[in-house]
Amino acid sequence: MSSTEDRLMALANENLDTGREPDMDTRFGDSGVSSVDAVAFIKKVSQEFGVTVPPEDFSQFQSLRELAAYLDSNSG
């Protein structure tokens, strides 16, 4: 697991209440996360990684792994 993936997993564990351990490949739509929690989570991700991810763009990512790849390609 990459450093970005590790950091995302930690944020997901702290901020998303899915009733189970977050999985890098579980589709967001299948995770049971509410839209309100998803918006709050993407704000935390934006703060943590210093990358602006508008909430409306968050829907383009199917999983934490896809979000990690986006963050890796848009960092520094």
RAVENTA-V191436 format. One record per residue. N is the residue number from 1. RES is the residue in three letters. NEAR is the number of other C-alpha atoms within 10 Angstrom. Layout:
<<N:RES:NEAR> <N:RES:NEAR>>
This chain:
<<1:MET:9> <2:SER:11> <3:SER:10> <4:THR:17> <5:GLU:19> <6:ASP:13> <7:ARG:16> <8:LEU:24> <9:MET:21> <10:ALA:13> <11:LEU:17> <12:ALA:22> <13:ASN:15> <14:GLU:10> <15:ASN:14> <16:LEU:21> <17:ASP:15> <18:THR:14> <19:GLY:9> <20:ARG:9> <21:GLU:11> <22:PRO:18> <23:ASP:15> <24:MET:20> <25:ASP:11> <26:THR:13> <27:ARG:15> <28:PHE:18> <29:GLY:12> <30:ASP:10> <31:SER:16> <32:GLY:13> <33:VAL:16> <34:SER:14> <35:SER:11> <36:VAL:8> <37:ASP:14> <38:ALA:18> <39:VAL:16> <40:ALA:15> <41:PHE:20> <42:ILE:20> <43:LYS:16> <44:LYS:16> <45:VAL:20> <46:SER:16> <47:GLN:12> <48:GLU:12> <49:PHE:17> <50:GLY:13> <51:VAL:15> <52:THR:14> <53:VAL:17> <54:PRO:12> <55:PRO:16> <56:GLU:8> <57:ASP:10> <58:PHE:14> <59:SER:12> <60:GLN:10> <61:PHE:15> <62:GLN:16> <63:SER:18> <64:LEU:21> <65:ARG:21> <66:GLU:16> <67:LEU:21> <68:ALA:21> <69:ALA:14> <70:TYR:14> <71:LEU:21> <72:ASP:15> <73:SER:9> <74:ASN:12> <75:SER:9> <76:GLY:8>>
